[in-house]
Amino acid sequence: MSARRIAILGGSGQLGSALGAALAERELILPAHHEVPVEDRDALTRLLDEARPDVLINCTAFHNVDVCERDPAPAFAINALAVDGAAEACAARGVAFATISTDYVFDGTLGRAYREDDAVGPRTAYGASKAAGEFLTRRHGDRHWIVRTSGLFGTIGTSNKGYTLIEKVLRQAERGEPTRMVTDMTFSPSYAPHVARAVRDLIDTEAFGTHHVTNAGACSWYDFVEAAFAKSHLAHAPLEPATYASMNNRTRRPMYSPLENTTFAAAGITPLPAWQSALDEFLAARKARSAAVGA
């Protein structure tokens, strides 16, 4: 696919920044959120008509899961209806459309890693809004990519929190503060630069459809943080195992939602490395970033 002009909504966020780096040799259109909110249909159509991209990538989302549970309306407005509008506007102009989804479209009760063709069944309002965005995208034709990730992490913080969970707990450990992490919630970590390179490959190979894009393997949040502490020489940091129920969080999250990719082999795309290797790369990038700031 000769996708030279690529527009990214949410280009300053965690995945959007990684996509900017992975697609640096292309002509990128990176509007600020206040310029083109995904829910502003008029602003979005102006962008498409004036910039005339080959591909539009939607990295925006309303993804504070607990807030979504208390008030689902903003989640459905941004994660479903706005995605529907973007997909429709792209289809009308011959622009290929990519949007980012989540393991939360599944209920976490299957007992094995979810594949792309497994039925969705979200337990949360956030997951339901993302599943709705997937369904609405598909109704506008085949020239789209739905990219499901899980536990996305990187050196750039999220737009609404300003940090990733792994960054937060590493800072806590460096200050000697205790950390509690759940042992009974299993997922597939997804390193943003690796996901971004896979999205680039999906675009270049025109491998339209739904894809699970995570690092290989699965672990609990406790295992993930314990490995990060050990690799950062913070094994002495206080890390307490906990069950999700003991956290007194009323949101019914999926408890076992690793994602398995079954589509890359047919498309000739290299699978993502194991999450442990991704964690090594993240920690090296974090160290280099810290050194650059301190220089």
WOPEJO-V827722 format. One record per helix or strand. SS is the DSSP state (H for helix, E for strand). FROM is the first residue (numbers start at 1). TO is the last residue. Records with the same first field share a line. If there is no record, write none. Layout:
SS = FROM-TO ; FROM-TO
//
This chain:
E = 5-9 ; 27-29 ; 55-58 ; 96-102 ; 114-114 ; 144-149 ; 152-153 ; 179-182 ; 186-187 ; 190-191 ; 209-212 ; 216-216 ; 219-220 ; 239-242 ; 256-256 ; 259-259 ; 274-274
H = 14-22 ; 41-51 ; 65-70 ; 72-93 ; 103-105 ; 125-138 ; 165-174 ; 192-204 ; 221-231 ; 245-247 ; 264-267 ; 275-294
//
